[in-house]
Amino acid sequence: MGLSPERKRRILTLLEARGGMRTTELARELGVSEATVRRDLAELAREGRVERTHGGALPLERSTAAEPPFELKARHRTAEKERIAAAAARRVMDGSTVILDSGTTALALARKLADRPVTVIALDLKVAEALARGRAEVWIVGGRARNGLFSLVGPWTESLLAEVHADLFFLGADAVDEEGVTNATLEEAAVKKRAAGAAKRTILIADHTKFGRRALARVLPLEALSGVISDRGARGFLPVLQERVPGFVELV
């Protein structure tokens, strides 16, 4: 039996609203079995309406960027994120002070910097944990940890960032378009702005799925970036980046 129009609509609405969900969560919301959800997602993927991930799905048709759960993001575009992280690590000099944003691309970079002689200020619990397993000196900002997402936000976070100076800030993004970098939440956007103000240079690290989209909260215009590192899937957005970003653009 094919996927009913009503259930299809509900699945797409849920994925759009939440930016991605696990199969177990969809089954609970819809009141059906996980096997039914997997069949539904397979049919929607064949239609080009969703992108399957290990254990769930992400929406493809969305006009604005929502924020997927961490577990889904961690399994999504892993090869691209590893290449981006490797390129970013090459731009970090030993002895420098780096601010690392929240998110899975920043987490990949944290793992590559963990054994380097650098000082890192982490804006994310997962990022801090990865760094603390190595030799890097790790500082963690205070504030509220976002449940299930692990980023740190709020006045305590922002006040600490106002007191530090860093050489580099590696900025993550929920979305990037011609007007700049945007984020799904106002409180995370505020932390990112403060971190950019604390660093001499800000480098955007984001995979190609973030480009050509816009989220709720403004972070920085493209002109404020010192560089952009993405994967080759972002080639379609390259002319905009080359025109608007005053620093380098590297696609890996």
Phi and psi in degrees as GROMACS dihedral restraints (atoms count N, CA, C in turn):
[ dihedral_restraints ]
;  ai    aj    ak    al  type     phi  dphi    fc
    3     4     5     6     1   -74.3    20    10
    4     5     6     7     1   173.0    20    10
    6     7     8     9     1   -73.0    20    10
    7     8     9    10     1   126.0    20    10
    9    10    11    12     1   -69.0    20    10
   10    11    12    13     1   146.3    20    10
   12    13    14    15     1   -57.1    20    10
   13    14    15    16     1   -38.7    20    10
   15    16    17    18     1   -67.4    20    10
   16    17    18    19     1   -42.9    20    10
   18    19    20    21     1   -68.7    20    10
   19    20    21    22     1   -37.0    20    10
   21    22    23    24     1   -59.0    20    10
   22    23    24    25     1   -45.7    20    10
   24    25    26    27     1   -61.4    20    10
   25    26    27    28     1   -43.0    20    10
   27    28    29    30     1   -65.6    20    10
   28    29    30    31     1   -40.9    20    10
   30    31    32    33     1   -62.6    20    10
   31    32    33    34     1   -47.5    20    10
   33    34    35    36     1   -64.3    20    10
   34    35    36    37     1   -38.3    20    10
   36    37    38    39     1   -64.3    20    10
   37    38    39    40     1   -44.4    20    10
   39    40    41    42     1   -63.4    20    10
   40    41    42    43     1   -44.3    20    10
   42    43    44    45     1   -65.8    20    10
   43    44    45    46     1   -39.7    20    10
   45    46    47    48     1   -63.2    20    10
   46    47    48    49     1   -43.2    20    10
   48    49    50    51     1   -69.2    20    10
   49    50    51    52     1   -35.7    20    10
   51    52    53    54     1  -106.6    20    10
   52    53    54    55     1    -5.6    20    10
   54    55    56    57     1    79.0    20    10
   55    56    57    58     1     1.2    20    10
   57    58    59    60     1   145.1    20    10
   58    59    60    61     1   147.9    20    10
   60    61    62    63     1  -146.3    20    10
   61    62    63    64     1   157.5    20    10
   63    64    65    66     1   -83.4    20    10
   64    65    66    67     1   155.6    20    10
   66    67    68    69     1   -57.3    20    10
   67    68    69    70     1   -40.9    20    10
   69    70    71    72     1   -62.8    20    10
   70    71    72    73     1   -39.0    20    10
   72    73    74    75     1   -67.6    20    10
   73    74    75    76     1   -42.5    20    10
   75    76    77    78     1   -63.0    20    10
   76    77    78    79     1   -42.6    20    10
   78    79    80    81     1   -60.5    20    10
   79    80    81    82     1   -41.3    20    10
   81    82    83    84     1   -67.3    20    10
   82    83    84    85     1   -42.7    20    10
   84    85    86    87     1   -65.3    20    10
   85    86    87    88     1   -38.4    20    10
   87    88    89    90     1   -89.0    20    10
   88    89    90    91     1   -15.0    20    10
   90    91    92    93     1    71.8    20    10
   91    92    93    94     1    33.0    20    10
   93    94    95    96     1  -127.8    20    10
   94    95    96    97     1   175.5    20    10
   96    97    98    99     1   -77.7    20    10
   97    98    99   100     1   159.4    20    10
   99   100   101   102     1   -63.8    20    10
  100   101   102   103     1   -34.0    20    10
  102   103   104   105     1   -62.2    20    10
  103   104   105   106     1   -39.9    20    10
  105   106   107   108     1   -64.1    20    10
  106   107   108   109     1   -42.6    20    10
  108   109   110   111     1   -63.0    20    10
  109   110   111   112     1   -42.8    20    10
  111   112   113   114     1   -60.5    20    10
  112   113   114   115     1   -41.4    20    10
  114   115   116   117     1   -64.6    20    10
  115   116   117   118     1   -42.0    20    10
  117   118   119   120     1   -60.8    20    10
  118   119   120   121     1   -45.3    20    10
  120   121   122   123     1   -65.8    20    10
  121   122   123   124     1   -36.2    20    10
  123   124   125   126     1   -63.0    20    10
  124   125   126   127     1   -40.5    20    10
  126   127   128   129     1   -67.8    20    10
  127   128   129   130     1   -42.8    20    10
  129   130   131   132     1   -64.9    20    10
  130   131   132   133     1   -35.6    20    10
  132   133   134   135     1   -65.9    20    10
  133   134   135   136     1   -39.8    20    10
  135   136   137   138     1   -63.7    20    10
  136   137   138   139     1   -31.0    20    10
  138   139   140   141     1   -80.9    20    10
  139   140   141   142     1    -5.4    20    10
  141   142   143   144     1    76.1    20    10
  142   143   144   145     1    24.1    20    10
  144   145   146   147     1   -96.7    20    10
  145   146   147   148     1   -24.5    20    10
  147   148   149   150     1  -138.2    20    10
  148   149   150   151     1   163.4    20    10
  150   151   152   153     1  -115.0    20    10
  151   152   153   154     1   122.1    20    10
  153   154   155   156     1   -74.1    20    10
  154   155   156   157     1   142.7    20    10
  156   157   158   159     1  -127.5    20    10
  157   158   159   160     1   170.0    20    10
  159   160   161   162     1   -67.1    20    10
  160   161   162   163     1   108.2    20    10
  162   163   164   165     1    92.0    20    10
  163   164   165   166     1     7.6    20    10
  165   166   167   168     1  -179.5    20    10
  166   167   168   169     1  -151.2    20    10
  168   169   170   171     1  -157.6    20    10
  169   170   171   172     1   156.5    20    10
  171   172   173   174     1  -121.2    20    10
  172   173   174   175     1   146.9    20    10
  174   175   176   177     1   -77.1    20    10
  175   176   177   178     1   145.3    20    10
  177   178   179   180     1  -100.6    20    10
  178   179   180   181     1   -32.1    20    10
  180   181   182   183     1   -99.2    20    10
  181   182   183   184     1    95.1    20    10
  183   184   185   186     1  -149.8    20    10
  184   185   186   187     1   135.9    20    10
  186   187   188   189     1   -84.5    20    10
  187   188   189   190     1   -26.3    20    10
  189   190   191   192     1  -125.6    20    10
  190   191   192   193     1   160.9    20    10
  192   193   194   195     1   -93.4    20    10
  193   194   195   196     1   118.5    20    10
  195   196   197   198     1   -91.8    20    10
  196   197   198   199     1   177.4    20    10
  198   199   200   201     1  -110.5    20    10
  199   200   201   202     1   110.3    20    10
  201   202   203   204     1   -68.9    20    10
  202   203   204   205     1   155.3    20    10
  204   205   206   207     1   -60.3    20    10
  205   206   207   208     1   151.2    20    10
  207   208   209   210     1   -56.8    20    10
  208   209   210   211     1   -43.2    20    10
  210   211   212   213     1   -61.5    20    10
  211   212   213   214     1   -36.3    20    10
  213   214   215   216     1   -71.2    20    10
  214   215   216   217     1   -43.6    20    10
  216   217   218   219     1   -61.5    20    10
  217   218   219   220     1   -36.0    20    10
  219   220   221   222     1   -65.9    20    10
  220   221   222   223     1   -23.9    20    10
  222   223   224   225     1   -99.4    20    10
  223   224   225   226     1     2.3    20    10
  225   226   227   228     1  -106.7    20    10
  226   227   228   229     1   128.8    20    10
  228   229   230   231     1    56.1    20    10
  229   230   231   232     1    42.2    20    10
  231   232   233   234     1   -66.1    20    10
  232   233   234   235     1   -39.5    20    10
  234   235   236   237     1   -64.7    20    10
  235   236   237   238     1   -43.3    20    10
  237   238   239   240     1   -62.7    20    10
  238   239   240   241     1   -43.0    20    10
  240   241   242   243     1   -64.5    20    10
  241   242   243   244     1   -36.6    20    10
  243   244   245   246     1   -64.8    20    10
  244   245   246   247     1   -41.0    20    10
  246   247   248   249     1   -66.9    20    10
  247   248   249   250     1   -41.7    20    10
  249   250   251   252     1   -61.5    20    10
  250   251   252   253     1   -44.6    20    10
  252   253   254   255     1   -62.6    20    10
  253   254   255   256     1   -40.6    20    10
  255   256   257   258     1   -64.0    20    10
  256   257   258   259     1   -41.8    20    10
  258   259   260   261     1   -66.0    20    10
  259   260   261   262     1   -39.5    20    10
  261   262   263   264     1   -66.0    20    10
  262   263   264   265     1   -41.3    20    10
  264   265   266   267     1   -61.4    20    10
  265   266   267   268     1   -33.0    20    10
  267   268   269   270     1   -66.8    20    10
  268   269   270   271     1   -18.5    20    10
  270   271   272   273     1   -93.5    20    10
  271   272   273   274     1     3.8    20    10
  273   274   275   276     1  -100.0    20    10
  274   275   276   277     1   120.9    20    10
  276   277   278   279     1   -86.1    20    10
  277   278   279   280     1   143.3    20    10
  279   280   281   282     1   -57.2    20    10
  280   281   282   283     1   140.6    20    10
  282   283   284   285     1    87.5    20    10
  283   284   285   286     1    -3.4    20    10
  285   286   287   288     1   -86.2    20    10
  286   287   288   289     1   165.4    20    10
  288   289   290   291     1  -109.5    20    10
  289   290   291   292     1   127.3    20    10
  291   292   293   294     1  -125.8    20    10
  292   293   294   295     1   137.2    20    10
  294   295   296   297     1  -100.6    20    10
  295   296   297   298     1   127.8    20    10
  297   298   299   300     1  -110.1    20    10
  298   299   300   301     1   126.4    20    10
  300   301   302   303     1   -71.5    20    10
  301   302   303   304     1   176.2    20    10
  303   304   305   306     1   -81.2    20    10
  304   305   306   307     1   166.0    20    10
  306   307   308   309     1   113.0    20    10
  307   308   309   310     1   168.8    20    10
  309   310   311   312     1   -77.3    20    10
  310   311   312   313     1   -28.2    20    10
  312   313   314   315     1   -70.3    20    10
  313   314   315   316     1   -41.2    20    10
  315   316   317   318     1   -63.4    20    10
  316   317   318   319     1   -35.3    20    10
  318   319   320   321     1   -64.0    20    10
  319   320   321   322     1   -41.3    20    10
  321   322   323   324     1   -61.8    20    10
  322   323   324   325     1   -39.4    20    10
  324   325   326   327     1   -67.9    20    10
  325   326   327   328     1   -39.7    20    10
  327   328   329   330     1   -57.2    20    10
  328   329   330   331     1   -41.5    20    10
  330   331   332   333     1   -63.7    20    10
  331   332   333   334     1   -31.3    20    10
  333   334   335   336     1   -80.6    20    10
  334   335   336   337     1   -21.2    20    10
  336   337   338   339     1   -96.4    20    10
  337   338   339   340     1    -7.8    20    10
  339   340   341   342     1   -57.8    20    10
  340   341   342   343     1   -34.5    20    10
  342   343   344   345     1  -104.5    20    10
  343   344   345   346     1    17.8    20    10
  345   346   347   348     1   -95.1    20    10
  346   347   348   349     1   151.1    20    10
  348   349   350   351     1   -79.3    20    10
  349   350   351   352     1    72.9    20    10
  351   352   353   354     1  -134.3    20    10
  352   353   354   355     1   162.4    20    10
  354   355   356   357     1  -107.4    20    10
  355   356   357   358     1   128.2    20    10
  357   358   359   360     1  -124.1    20    10
  358   359   360   361     1   129.9    20    10
  360   361   362   363     1  -100.4    20    10
  361   362   363   364     1   115.2    20    10
  363   364   365   366     1   -97.2    20    10
  364   365   366   367     1   134.9    20    10
  366   367   368   369     1  -103.2    20    10
  367   368   369   370     1    19.8    20    10
  369   370   371   372     1  -155.6    20    10
  370   371   372   373     1   136.6    20    10
  372   373   374   375     1   -65.4    20    10
  373   374   375   376     1   -41.6    20    10
  375   376   377   378     1   -64.5    20    10
  376   377   378   379     1   -40.8    20    10
  378   379   380   381     1   -62.9    20    10
  379   380   381   382     1   -45.4    20    10
  381   382   383   384     1   -61.7    20    10
  382   383   384   385     1   -41.7    20    10
  384   385   386   387     1   -62.3    20    10
  385   386   387   388     1   -43.7    20    10
  387   388   389   390     1   -62.7    20    10
  388   389   390   391     1   -41.4    20    10
  390   391   392   393     1   -67.5    20    10
  391   392   393   394     1   -38.6    20    10
  393   394   395   396     1   -68.9    20    10
  394   395   396   397     1   -11.9    20    10
  396   397   398   399     1   -79.8    20    10
  397   398   399   400     1    -9.4    20    10
  399   400   401   402     1  -114.7    20    10
  400   401   402   403     1  -150.0    20    10
  402   403   404   405     1  -102.7    20    10
  403   404   405   406     1    -9.7    20    10
  405   406   407   408     1   -62.7    20    10
  406   407   408   409     1   147.7    20    10
  408   409   410   411     1   -81.2    20    10
  409   410   411   412     1   124.7    20    10
  411   412   413   414     1  -116.1    20    10
  412   413   414   415     1   128.6    20    10
  414   415   416   417     1  -116.4    20    10
  415   416   417   418     1   141.5    20    10
  417   418   419   420     1  -123.9    20    10
  418   419   420   421     1   133.2    20    10
  420   421   422   423     1   -75.5    20    10
  421   422   423   424     1   156.8    20    10
  423   424   425   426     1   -80.5    20    10
  424   425   426   427     1  -166.4    20    10
  426   427   428   429     1   114.4    20    10
  427   428   429   430     1  -167.6    20    10
  429   430   431   432     1   -97.1    20    10
  430   431   432   433     1   130.9    20    10
  432   433   434   435     1   -84.9    20    10
  433   434   435   436     1   128.6    20    10
  435   436   437   438     1   -75.9    20    10
  436   437   438   439     1   120.8    20    10
  438   439   440   441     1   -57.6    20    10
  439   440   441   442     1   127.7    20    10
  441   442   443   444     1    78.0    20    10
  442   443   444   445     1    -8.6    20    10
  444   445   446   447     1  -119.2    20    10
  445   446   447   448     1   -27.7    20    10
  447   448   449   450     1    76.1    20    10
  448   449   450   451     1    -0.5    20    10
  450   451   452   453     1   -75.7    20    10
  451   452   453   454     1   155.9    20    10
  453   454   455   456     1  -109.3    20    10
  454   455   456   457     1   130.3    20    10
  456   457   458   459     1  -140.4    20    10
  457   458   459   460     1   167.6    20    10
  459   460   461   462     1   111.1    20    10
  460   461   462   463     1   177.4    20    10
  462   463   464   465     1   -60.1    20    10
  463   464   465   466     1   -37.3    20    10
  465   466   467   468     1   -62.6    20    10
  466   467   468   469     1   -43.5    20    10
  468   469   470   471     1   -60.2    20    10
  469   470   471   472     1   -49.0    20    10
  471   472   473   474     1   -66.1    20    10
  472   473   474   475     1   -36.9    20    10
  474   475   476   477     1   -68.3    20    10
  475   476   477   478     1   -37.2    20    10
  477   478   479   480     1   -66.4    20    10
  478   479   480   481     1   -43.2    20    10
  480   481   482   483     1   -63.0    20    10
  481   482   483   484     1   -27.3    20    10
  483   484   485   486     1   -68.9    20    10
  484   485   486   487     1   -13.7    20    10
  486   487   488   489     1  -103.9    20    10
  487   488   489   490     1     2.5    20    10
  489   490   491   492     1  -119.3    20    10
  490   491   492   493     1   161.7    20    10
  492   493   494   495     1  -126.7    20    10
  493   494   495   496     1   133.7    20    10
  495   496   497   498     1  -131.7    20    10
  496   497   498   499     1   156.9    20    10
  498   499   500   501     1   -79.6    20    10
  499   500   501   502     1   -38.9    20    10
  501   502   503   504     1  -138.7    20    10
  502   503   504   505     1   143.8    20    10
  504   505   506   507     1  -122.3    20    10
  505   506   507   508     1   119.5    20    10
  507   508   509   510     1   -93.1    20    10
  508   509   510   511     1   110.1    20    10
  510   511   512   513     1   -96.4    20    10
  511   512   513   514     1   129.3    20    10
  513   514   515   516     1   -94.3    20    10
  514   515   516   517     1   173.0    20    10
  516   517   518   519     1  -152.8    20    10
  517   518   519   520     1   147.8    20    10
  519   520   521   522     1   -86.5    20    10
  520   521   522   523     1   -27.6    20    10
  522   523   524   525     1  -160.3    20    10
  523   524   525   526     1   152.1    20    10
  525   526   527   528     1  -143.4    20    10
  526   527   528   529     1   126.2    20    10
  528   529   530   531     1  -136.2    20    10
  529   530   531   532     1  -166.4    20    10
  531   532   533   534     1   -60.3    20    10
  532   533   534   535     1   -26.9    20    10
  534   535   536   537     1   -85.5    20    10
  535   536   537   538     1   -12.9    20    10
  537   538   539   540     1   134.0    20    10
  538   539   540   541     1  -162.9    20    10
  540   541   542   543     1   -89.7    20    10
  541   542   543   544     1   134.0    20    10
  543   544   545   546     1  -132.1    20    10
  544   545   546   547     1   162.0    20    10
  546   547   548   549     1  -132.9    20    10
  547   548   549   550     1   156.2    20    10
  549   550   551   552     1   -71.7    20    10
  550   551   552   553     1   -21.2    20    10
  552   553   554   555     1  -129.1    20    10
  553   554   555   556     1   144.1    20    10
  555   556   557   558     1   -66.1    20    10
  556   557   558   559     1   -37.2    20    10
  558   559   560   561     1   -69.7    20    10
  559   560   561   562     1   -36.5    20    10
  561   562   563   564     1   -69.7    20    10
  562   563   564   565     1   -39.2    20    10
  564   565   566   567     1   -59.5    20    10
  565   566   567   568     1   -38.6    20    10
  567   568   569   570     1   -63.7    20    10
  568   569   570   571     1   -39.5    20    10
  570   571   572   573     1   -66.7    20    10
  571   572   573   574     1   -42.8    20    10
  573   574   575   576     1   -62.3    20    10
  574   575   576   577     1   -41.9    20    10
  576   577   578   579     1   -60.8    20    10
  577   578   579   580     1   -44.0    20    10
  579   580   581   582     1   -63.9    20    10
  580   581   582   583     1   -40.6    20    10
  582   583   584   585     1   -64.7    20    10
  583   584   585   586     1   -40.8    20    10
  585   586   587   588     1   -62.2    20    10
  586   587   588   589     1   -37.4    20    10
  588   589   590   591     1   -68.9    20    10
  589   590   591   592     1   -21.9    20    10
  591   592   593   594     1   -89.0    20    10
  592   593   594   595     1    -8.2    20    10
  594   595   596   597     1  -113.5    20    10
  595   596   597   598     1   148.3    20    10
  597   598   599   600     1   -66.1    20    10
  598   599   600   601     1   -38.6    20    10
  600   601   602   603     1  -135.0    20    10
  601   602   603   604     1   144.7    20    10
  603   604   605   606     1  -119.7    20    10
  604   605   606   607     1   124.8    20    10
  606   607   608   609     1  -117.7    20    10
  607   608   609   610     1   123.6    20    10
  609   610   611   612     1   -79.8    20    10
  610   611   612   613     1   129.3    20    10
  612   613   614   615     1  -120.6    20    10
  613   614   615   616     1   112.4    20    10
  615   616   617   618     1  -156.1    20    10
  616   617   618   619     1   138.6    20    10
  618   619   620   621     1   -77.2    20    10
  619   620   621   622     1   168.5    20    10
  621   622   623   624     1   -65.5    20    10
  622   623   624   625     1   -20.3    20    10
  624   625   626   627     1   -68.3    20    10
  625   626   627   628     1   -14.8    20    10
  627   628   629   630     1   -84.2    20    10
  628   629   630   631     1   -12.8    20    10
  630   631   632   633     1   -89.7    20    10
  631   632   633   634     1   148.6    20    10
  633   634   635   636     1    78.6    20    10
  634   635   636   637     1    18.5    20    10
  636   637   638   639     1  -132.5    20    10
  637   638   639   640     1   165.6    20    10
  639   640   641   642     1  -139.0    20    10
  640   641   642   643     1   135.9    20    10
  642   643   644   645     1  -109.2    20    10
  643   644   645   646     1  -177.0    20    10
  645   646   647   648     1   -63.9    20    10
  646   647   648   649     1   -49.4    20    10
  648   649   650   651     1  -106.6    20    10
  649   650   651   652     1   130.1    20    10
  651   652   653   654     1   -70.7    20    10
  652   653   654   655     1   141.3    20    10
  654   655   656   657     1  -115.1    20    10
  655   656   657   658     1   -69.4    20    10
  657   658   659   660     1  -144.8    20    10
  658   659   660   661     1   147.9    20    10
  660   661   662   663     1   -73.4    20    10
  661   662   663   664     1   158.2    20    10
  663   664   665   666     1   -59.4    20    10
  664   665   666   667     1   -32.0    20    10
  666   667   668   669     1   -65.4    20    10
  667   668   669   670     1   -17.3    20    10
  669   670   671   672     1   -86.7    20    10
  670   671   672   673     1    -5.7    20    10
  672   673   674   675     1   -86.7    20    10
  673   674   675   676     1   141.5    20    10
  675   676   677   678     1   -87.0    20    10
  676   677   678   679     1   -14.9    20    10
  678   679   680   681     1  -178.3    20    10
  679   680   681   682     1   164.1    20    10
  681   682   683   684     1  -135.5    20    10
  682   683   684   685     1   132.1    20    10
  684   685   686   687     1  -122.8    20    10
  685   686   687   688     1   121.2    20    10
  687   688   689   690     1  -141.2    20    10
  688   689   690   691     1  -173.7    20    10
  690   691   692   693     1   -99.1    20    10
  691   692   693   694     1   173.1    20    10
  693   694   695   696     1   -67.3    20    10
  694   695   696   697     1   -14.8    20    10
  696   697   698   699     1   -66.0    20    10
  697   698   699   700     1   -13.3    20    10
  699   700   701   702     1   -89.8    20    10
  700   701   702   703     1    13.5    20    10
  702   703   704   705     1   -57.6    20    10
  703   704   705   706     1   -34.8    20    10
  705   706   707   708     1   -64.0    20    10
  706   707   708   709     1   -24.1    20    10
  708   709   710   711     1   -97.3    20    10
  709   710   711   712     1    -1.2    20    10
  711   712   713   714     1   -58.6    20    10
  712   713   714   715     1   -43.5    20    10
  714   715   716   717     1   -57.7    20    10
  715   716   717   718     1   -38.4    20    10
  717   718   719   720     1   -64.8    20    10
  718   719   720   721     1   -45.3    20    10
  720   721   722   723     1   -63.3    20    10
  721   722   723   724     1   -43.3    20    10
  723   724   725   726     1   -65.3    20    10
  724   725   726   727     1   -31.7    20    10
  726   727   728   729     1   -78.6    20    10
  727   728   729   730     1   -37.0    20    10
  729   730   731   732     1  -101.7    20    10
  730   731   732   733     1   -28.0    20    10
  732   733   734   735     1   -87.6    20    10
  733   734   735   736     1   120.6    20    10
  735   736   737   738     1   -72.1    20    10
  736   737   738   739     1   -18.7    20    10
  738   739   740   741     1   -96.5    20    10
  739   740   741   742     1  -151.5    20    10
  741   742   743   744     1   -84.1    20    10
  742   743   744   745     1   158.0    20    10
  744   745   746   747     1  -129.6    20    10
  745   746   747   748     1   121.8    20    10
  747   748   749   750     1  -125.3    20    10
  748   749   750   751     1   122.8    20    10
  750   751   752   753     1  -110.8    20    10
  751   752   753   754     1   124.7    20    10
